[in-house]
Amino acid sequence: MGANRGHGGSVLFNFTQSVKRLIYQELLMLKELVRHPRDIGAISPSSGALAAEMASALSASLVESGTFIELGAGTGPVTKALLGRGVKPGSLLVFEKSEILAGCLSKRFPDVRVLCRGAEEMGRHVDDKSPVRAIISSLPFRSLPADVSGAIMSEIAKVLAPGGFYVQFTYALMGEMPFVPAGFIKVRSRFVLLNIPPAKVEVFRKPEAMDRAEGVEAD
Ligand SMILES: C[S@@+](CC[C@H](N)C(=O)[O-])C[C@H]1O[C@@H](n2cnc3c(N)ncnc32)[C@H](O)[C@@H]1O
């Protein structure tokens, strides 16, 4: 009986802590949204369902080796899902431009390398010896300046290893997403209704031979 009450008490304690954490993360995002509306581009952190859909693009064999890059991690829902999917903390590199959010991520995931840098600088920070298997992005391309989005597309094309995956979500449920590096092939598109607002997760693959895929003959 006493043991049961103890267990119930700890369940309630954990639940309360989770609710407090979610409220704190929501408030942090809102505060950043007010300060930098174009950079944040969302009213709340991604739901667990959206984060899980993003992470599910990575297979168990893919996560065994190489580097994984997350862009615009915010308070970390997708980071958590990627680690839950089997990505090793030491192989995950996160780019989060907001100083406040990068600080929150470093505290929440002390073993993950969090860089408070723009994704447009990606190429400068990757290790050539460890191929980048996937880039998982929550960046709000629709609200970012066109030159920044363009620069990030070039970096994604350059940094990702041949055959690697680019995962991006969008709130635009209809039509084709324009923010894809030239030559990349769409492999999956799924709706996630359990998110505010509902979203679509798209997965693209960089061809093994990039120049052929773009219709240019290799030397
Ligand atoms: C829509 S929020 C996504 C947050 C989180 N991934 C989620 O799913 O809740 C977009 C995030 O991208 C970050 N961001 C915006 N521009 C960026 C850039 N150029 N490089 C890196 N991060 C950027 C913002 O600070 C913000 O945290």
The ligand as a MOL file (V3000), in Angstrom:
LIG
                    3D

  0  0  0     0  0            999 V3000
M  V30 BEGIN CTAB
M  V30 COUNTS 27 29 0 0 0
M  V30 BEGIN ATOM
M  V30 1 C 10.2140 26.8950 -36.2410 0
M  V30 2 S 11.4660 27.0550 -34.9980 0 CHG=1
M  V30 3 C 11.7020 25.3120 -34.7660 0
M  V30 4 C 12.1110 24.9510 -33.4030 0
M  V30 5 C 12.1320 23.4470 -33.0690 0
M  V30 6 N 12.9260 22.6540 -33.9810 0
M  V30 7 C 10.7860 22.8460 -33.0140 0
M  V30 8 O 10.5170 21.9880 -33.8500 0
M  V30 9 O 10.0380 23.2200 -32.1260 0 CHG=-1
M  V30 10 C 12.8420 27.5470 -36.0160 0
M  V30 11 C 14.1730 27.6510 -35.3090 0
M  V30 12 O 15.1770 27.9630 -36.2660 0
M  V30 13 C 16.1040 28.8750 -35.6910 0
M  V30 14 N 16.7890 29.5800 -36.8130 0
M  V30 15 C 16.2790 30.5440 -37.6170 0
M  V30 16 N 17.1770 30.8910 -38.5620 0
M  V30 17 C 18.2780 30.1210 -38.3620 0
M  V30 18 C 19.5250 29.9860 -39.0390 0
M  V30 19 N 19.8400 30.7330 -40.1100 0
M  V30 20 N 20.4090 29.0690 -38.5760 0
M  V30 21 C 20.1120 28.3090 -37.4850 0
M  V30 22 N 18.9460 28.3920 -36.8030 0
M  V30 23 C 18.0300 29.2830 -37.2320 0
M  V30 24 C 15.2520 29.7670 -34.8190 0
M  V30 25 O 16.0100 30.4310 -33.8430 0
M  V30 26 C 14.2410 28.7500 -34.2660 0
M  V30 27 O 14.6970 28.2000 -33.0600 0
M  V30 END ATOM
M  V30 BEGIN BOND
M  V30 1 1 1 2
M  V30 2 1 2 3
M  V30 3 1 2 10
M  V30 4 1 3 4
M  V30 5 1 4 5
M  V30 6 1 5 6
M  V30 7 1 5 7
M  V30 8 2 7 8
M  V30 9 1 7 9
M  V30 10 1 10 11
M  V30 11 1 11 12
M  V30 12 1 11 26
M  V30 13 1 12 13
M  V30 14 1 13 14
M  V30 15 1 13 24
M  V30 16 1 14 15
M  V30 17 1 14 23
M  V30 18 2 15 16
M  V30 19 1 16 17
M  V30 20 1 17 18
M  V30 21 2 17 23
M  V30 22 1 18 19
M  V30 23 2 18 20
M  V30 24 1 20 21
M  V30 25 2 21 22
M  V30 26 1 22 23
M  V30 27 1 24 25
M  V30 28 1 24 26
M  V30 29 1 26 27
M  V30 END BOND
M  V30 END CTAB
M  END
